[in-house]
Amino acid sequence: MNKYAILANPGHNRIYFDTALKIAISEIEAIAKAYDMEINDIEEGDIGLPASIIFSTNRKLTDEDFRVLGFSSIYYALFEIVEDSLLRPIDIPDFHTFPESMVQILKYNGKTNEQFTRLMVNLAITVCGTNSKKITLLDPMCGKGTTLYEGFIRGFDVKGIEIDGQWTKEIQTYIVRYLKEGRYKHKVVKSKQTDSKGKKIADTFALTSAATKADYNDKNVQAFQIYNSDTTCANLLIKKKSCDIIVSDLPYGVQHGSKNHKGSKISRSPLELLKSAIPAWNHSLKIKGSMVLSYNEFTMKYRDVEAVLLENGFKVLNESPYNNYLHRVNQSINRNLIVAVKVN
């Protein structure tokens, strides 16, 4: 029997950290299941470390196993527990293309915690069955871009749709400045997108870049695209079956709102918005592609979100380790998430 301990990332905010270990146990189980890594007796640690998770395996883990465990949103350091409960540190190779600072620097009101964003991306990757050489991530309600930055530093191509023009401008300004200051070669193209009748439906920002000059010169680049548009128009903006995963933090119905696709009226019903948008999102996703959505249980219920997804060609994964992610953010937000795979 081999035993290991993961030291928890202290970057979680205080309220999320109260339940982060419980949630991370499910996340690690999902990662292990996806990568054929059998783990046992996983639990919160009590071995003299700060917040940690310990588990055992029937075989000694390999470098590839260690790399995969480094994906975990809770990961800060990994140790093998050896004789007399001594801890042997394990070097984890960095899996990022661009630095993590890209997603960490920005701080603003309402920003989704980066570790929770990583958890959602991890869950989406573990159940995605598209077998694409490079993952394309879509956040159809991308806000100020946290999920896009997380996908980009993971080496994915990313696409985001956001109706707030000021927010999309802030994303553009930030990503270009970050790449310039880091001296990463990049190219930007701005355009307008129209529907079949010639009516403008989006202002589009498309950026290509690479983490090294050699990759950029060899055209081994990553794409970062933003559409300033209504998310219900995703089927007009995004090529059919072009995305591998959809990850999005839905409006909580507290500070966020959304424009109705028929006009400029602001709607504060996230469930109505989801019902309107999900067919367009489905259009963009490949068969066996996955979707992970987080939402506020005070304004939507799991069973209601599940019903919408089932009616629109998705299989909902509602058993362990893809359930039991409910946690309190503040007195008006009780956040949950749902994991689904596109079947038709």
Long-range contacts (C-beta under 8 A, 24 or more apart in sequence): 1-56, 1-57, 1-58, 2-56, 2-57, 2-58, 2-59, 2-60, 2-61, 2-80, 3-54, 3-55, 3-56, 3-57, 3-80, 3-81, 4-54, 4-55, 4-56, 4-57, 4-61, 4-78, 4-79, 4-80, 4-81, 4-90, 5-45, 5-47, 5-49, 5-52, 5-53, 5-54, 5-78, 5-79, 5-81, 5-87, 6-52, 6-53, 6-54, 6-69, 6-72, 6-74, 6-75, 6-76, 6-77, 6-78, 6-79, 7-49, 7-50, 7-51, 7-52, 7-76, 7-77, 7-78, 7-79, 8-50, 8-51, 8-52, 8-53, 8-74, 8-76, 9-73, 9-74, 9-75, 9-76, 9-115, 10-50, 10-51, 10-76, 11-104, 11-114, 11-115, 12-113, 12-115, 13-113, 15-328, 15-329, 15-330, 16-113, 16-115, 16-116, 16-327, 16-329, 17-51, 18-327, 18-328, 19-327, 19-328, 20-51, 20-74, 20-115, 21-51, 21-53, 21-74, 22-324, 23-119, 23-324, 23-325, 23-327, 24-53, 24-72, 24-73, 24-74, 24-119, 25-53, 26-320, 26-321, 26-322, 26-323, 26-324, 26-325, 27-72, 27-73, 27-74, 27-119, 27-122, 27-123, 27-321, 28-53, 28-55, 28-69, 28-72, 28-74, 29-320, 29-321, 30-122, 30-123, 30-126, 30-127, 30-321, 30-322, 31-68, 31-69, 31-71, 31-72, 31-122, 31-126, 33-126, 33-321, 34-125, 34-126, 34-127, 35-64, 35-65, 35-68, 37-61, 37-65, 37-68, 47-81, 47-85, 47-87, 48-85, 49-87, 54-81, 63-93, 66-90, 66-91, 66-92, 66-93, 67-92, 67-93, 67-95, 70-94, 70-95, 71-95, 71-118, 71-122, 71-125, 72-122, 73-115, 73-116, 73-118, 73-119, 73-122, 74-115, 95-154, 95-155, 96-153, 96-154, 96-155, 97-152, 97-153, 97-154, 97-155, 97-210, 97-211, 97-222, 98-152, 98-153, 98-182, 98-184, 98-211, 99-153, 99-182, 100-153, 102-149, 102-152, 102-153, 102-178, 103-146, 103-149, 103-150, 103-153, 105-178, 106-144, 106-145, 106-146, 106-149, 106-174, 108-144, 109-255, 110-143, 110-255, 110-256, 111-144, 111-146, 112-143, 112-146, 112-147, 112-249, 112-294, 114-146, 114-150, 116-294, 116-335, 117-146, 117-147, 117-150, 117-247, 117-249, 118-150, 120-147, 120-247, 120-249, 120-292, 120-294, 120-337, 121-147, 121-150, 121-151, 121-154, 121-245, 121-247, 121-292, 123-290, 123-292, 123-322, 123-337, 123-339, 124-245, 124-246, 124-247, 124-290, 124-291, 124-292, 124-339, 125-245, 125-290, 127-290, 127-317, 127-322, 127-339, 127-341, 128-244, 128-245, 128-288, 128-289, 128-290, 128-341, 129-288, 129-289, 129-290, 129-341, 130-244, 130-286, 130-287, 130-288, 130-289, 132-244, 132-286, 135-244, 135-245, 136-242, 136-243, 136-244, 136-245, 137-243, 137-244, 137-245, 137-246, 137-247, 138-234, 138-238, 138-243, 138-245, 138-246, 138-247, 138-281, 138-284, 138-285, 139-246, 139-247, 139-248, 140-231, 140-234, 140-246, 140-248, 140-277, 140-280, 140-281, 140-284, 141-231, 141-248, 141-249, 141-250, 141-251, 141-258, 141-277, 142-171, 142-226, 142-248, 143-167, 143-249, 144-170, 144-171, 145-171, 145-174, 145-175, 145-226, 146-249, 147-247, 147-248, 147-249, 148-224, 148-226, 149-175, 151-247, 152-222, 152-224, 155-222, 156-222, 157-222, 157-223, 157-224, 158-222, 158-223, 158-224, 158-225, 159-223, 159-225, 159-226, 159-227, 159-238, 159-243, 160-225, 160-226, 160-227, 161-202, 161-226, 161-227, 161-229, 161-230, 161-231, 161-233, 161-234, 161-237, 161-238, 162-226, 162-227, 162-228, 162-229, 163-228, 163-229, 163-230, 163-231, 163-258, 163-259, 164-228, 165-203, 165-228, 168-203, 168-205, 168-226, 168-227, 168-228, 171-205, 171-226, 172-205, 172-226, 175-207, 175-224, 176-207, 179-207, 179-209, 184-209, 184-210, 184-211, 184-216, 185-209, 185-210, 185-213, 185-216, 185-217, 186-216, 193-227, 193-229, 193-236, 193-237, 195-233, 195-236, 201-229, 201-230, 201-233, 201-236, 201-237, 202-227, 202-228, 202-229, 202-233, 202-237, 203-227, 203-228, 203-229, 204-228, 204-237, 230-259, 230-261, 231-258, 231-273, 231-277, 231-280, 231-281, 232-261, 232-276, 232-277, 232-280, 233-261, 233-280, 234-277, 234-280, 234-281, 234-283, 234-284, 235-279, 235-280, 235-283, 235-284, 236-280, 238-283, 238-284, 239-284, 240-283, 240-284, 241-283, 241-284, 241-285, 241-286, 241-287, 242-284, 242-286, 243-284, 243-285, 243-286, 243-289, 244-285, 244-286, 244-289, 244-290, 245-289, 245-290, 245-291, 245-292, 246-281, 246-284, 246-285, 246-289, 246-290, 246-291, 246-292, 246-293, 247-291, 247-292, 247-293, 248-292, 248-293, 248-294, 249-293, 249-294, 249-295, 250-274, 250-293, 250-294, 250-295, 250-296, 250-300, 252-295, 252-296, 252-298, 252-299, 252-332, 252-333, 252-335, 253-296, 253-298, 253-299, 253-300, 254-296, 254-299, 254-332, 254-333, 269-299, 270-295, 270-296, 270-299, 270-300, 271-299, 271-300, 271-304, 271-305, 271-308, 274-300, 274-305, 274-308, 275-308, 278-308, 278-309, 278-312, 279-312, 282-312, 282-313, 282-314, 282-342, 285-342, 286-342, 287-342, 287-343, 287-344, 288-341, 288-342, 288-343, 289-341, 289-342, 290-339, 290-340, 290-341, 290-342, 291-339, 291-340, 291-341, 291-342, 292-337, 292-338, 292-339, 292-340, 293-337, 293-338, 293-340, 294-335, 294-336, 294-337, 295-335, 295-336, 295-337, 295-338, 296-332, 296-333, 296-334, 296-335, 296-336, 297-326, 297-334, 297-335, 297-336, 298-332, 298-333, 298-334, 302-336, 302-338, 305-338, 306-338, 309-338, 309-340, 313-342, 313-343, 313-344, 314-340, 314-341, 314-342, 314-343, 315-340, 315-341, 315-342, 315-343, 316-340, 317-341
